[in-house]
Amino acid sequence: MVQTNHSYCTTILVGKNASYDGSTIIARNEDAGTAVNPKKFVVVQPEDQPQTYHAKLSGFNDQLPDNPQRYTAVPDATDDQGIWGEAGVNAQNVAMSATETITTNPRILGADPLVKNGFGEEDLLTITLPYIDSARSGVKRVGELLEKYGTYESNGIIFSDVNEIWYMETAGGHHWVAERIPDDAYVIAPNQTGIQEVDFNDPAHFMYSKDLKAFVSAHHLNLGNGFNFRNIFGSNTQLDRHYNTPRAWFGQRYFNPDSVEDKSPMSNDLPFIAHANRKITIEDLKYVLSSHYQDTPYDPFTPGTDSEKMPFRPIGFNRNQELSIIQLRPNVPSEYSAIQWLAFASNVANTLTPFYANVDVAPDSYRNTTKLVDSQNAYWVNRLISLISADHFHTVMDDVEAYQQRMMGYAHQRIIETDAAANGLTGQQLTAKLQAANDETSDHIIGATRQLLTTILTKASNGARGSFTRGHY
């Protein structure tokens, strides 16, 4: 298996009839193996897309199609370990998020071993998103690549368009299944195989590798009735019960508490497809993807708690690198319907910035992330805030939460204003308007974020260990 510094994400998917405004919404925290892995937000033009793709870590190579389209991405600030594009929207308003690292079991890995020089998270967005025109075609392209090249890791891959969301899970080197998320449902995926019963007679809602049933039968992999992909291909380990499952439990506890009131955080039978007791908003997604088991006995920020001894891995924590929430709206013209909400560093202390995807270039402070610390850009100013907030949580969180509330109100205001200003514009005039709006939004939020850094740095410094005043003498 290829060793990387990228994995450990959390995904939430919201069908169009489950969202507050009829949008399809896909959201995923990108987490890293270490606390610092600088990210940037870019727009990739067709002329900048490689014709021959070369992976840095696995040695995977592929000749790419000759018809790429423009797309957004959130790659690493430097390409030392590859691109890692992670999440974006293309010119046809098709969105992709890749990947949710998942687990599988030894029987699968023996029957269909992972492919050392196959592709993986480093590569998937770059070799897929520029070439698809629907969520379903995204599944088809990755399925063909899996059959041809194989993968070196097990992953969940998300595709959406304005009508559909598809969640695709790989298993072993070459096998996979994908399920269309019901329009009235939501999903929380926390680093473990999630898809349950597969209906092979329902092509409108399921896609799969063509030999999937024969492969399972030949290797005696199905130990139960029906065809439960999670039970056949997934894992049920001590790691799952402490690292993965509790995150799904907390999210479902928030969206539909009645359904999990008799479940523990380590329950191994939480449903993949779930239904909320209300419409789901952008704020709901940010809350869950920033969560740390608040209002439960498992919150590592509880006063007097030794966070290293807490039993469950939180969703919002120090290793969050970026959060992309991609909203494809049905109620505005398609030329400016796609919004990529973006946050950098730990979600506990950051805020979302809404960016229109139909632009030629991203704002400077999000695009020009440096390898060295620089508080002028979005990643690093948020990384500094997350570090101070974690060590001085109860001293600074009133300031952080007030900032988050103001910025989310501002974000929604900006969308309303920009939609109105964009109405009736076309072509380059529209692109320029959206790009200027993104720049203005970015400048305002970065200014407020740097002010927050100043405020909490001052507060934390005044109470730093070893502080001394003449009054103590």
Beta strands, then each sheet from edge to edge (+ up, - down):
strand 1: 10-14
strand 2: 24-31
strand 3: 42-44
strand 4: 52-54
strand 5: 61-63
strand 6: 71-73
strand 7: 87-89
strand 8: 95-101
strand 9: 155-160
strand 10: 165-171
strand 11: 175-180
strand 12: 186-189
strand 13: 206-208
strand 14: 320-328
strand 15: 338-344
strand 16: 353-356
sheet 1: 12+ 1- 2+ 14- 15+ 16-
sheet 2: 3+ 6-
sheet 3: 4+ 5-
sheet 4: 7+ 8- 9+ 10- 11+ 13-
end
